[in-house]
Amino acid sequence: MERTVSIVPEAGLHARPASKFVQTANEYEADLSVGRADDSNADLVSANSMLAVTGLNVGHGESIRIVANGPDAAKALDALEAVVTTPVEELDE
């Protein structure tokens, strides 16, 4: 399964949003990868790694591609989409 979503937090996929993204990815029984949506040749990185996710350097308004395989793939995609489409202020609530 695969989904393309735009990044809403002003800081992009860095710091708190990235931390929440990785934490959420680790809650599911699924193999999760993420990469820039604007470069179909770009390698995907593990969504379970803070270093890999922040290393993508994805900013506000840019899009990412999330790929999921496994029993919780659909639930994981929904949860990860919710993280990147929610402003930072609301992530802490």
N, C-alpha and C positions, 0 to 999 in steps of 0.2 A: 504494500500500500504506500501511497505517496501523496504529499500535499504541499502546495506552495502557499506561503503566507507572508504578509508584509509586517515589518517590525513597527510597533506603535511606541514603545518607550522612547523618550527623548534621548537617552544615553545609548540607544541601540541595544545590541545584544552583548552588553558589557556589564561588569560589576553585579549589582543585585539582579537584574533581569537574567543574566547568564547563570548566576548561581541558582536562581529559582528554576530555570530551564533544565539544568543538569540534575538538580534535586528531583524534579518531577520525572525526568527520563528514568532515573534509577528506581522509581516506584513501580515500574511495569515490567512484566515478563515479555520483553520484546527486544529485538536487536534494532537499535535506533541510530540513524545516521542523519547528518545535517550538512548542508552546503549552500553556497550562494546560488540563487535561482537564475541570475543573469549570465551565468557561465556554465553551460551544460557539460563542458569538458572538465570542469573543476572536480577534483576528488572530494568525496564526502568524508567527513570526519565523525568520530564517535560522539553521539549526543550525551554520553555519560561522562565525558571528560571536560572539566572546566577550562583547562589549558587549550584544548582543541577548539571548543566553542568560542572562547574569547579571541582565539587566533584567527578566526574568520574575519574579524574586523567589520562586522555588519552594522551599519548605522540606521538611525531612524528613517523610516520610509522605504528602505531597501527590502528586498524579498529573499526569503530562504526557502530551500526545498528540504522537507523532512521525509525520510524514508523509514518505514517500519515493517518488520517481519516478526511473526510470532503470535502466540495466543492473545496477547493484549494489544496488538497492533492498532486497532481502531480506537480503543480507549486512550492509548498513549498519544496518538495523533491529535485527538480532540483536546487532551489536557495540555499538550505542548503548544497547540495553536492558541489556546486560551492564555497561556503565559505570555506569548509574544504579541498578542493583540490587546493586552491590558496595560494601561498606563502604570508606571512604577508605584505611584501613590496607592493604587488599588491592590497591588500585589501583596502589600503588607497587611491588608485587612483580613 
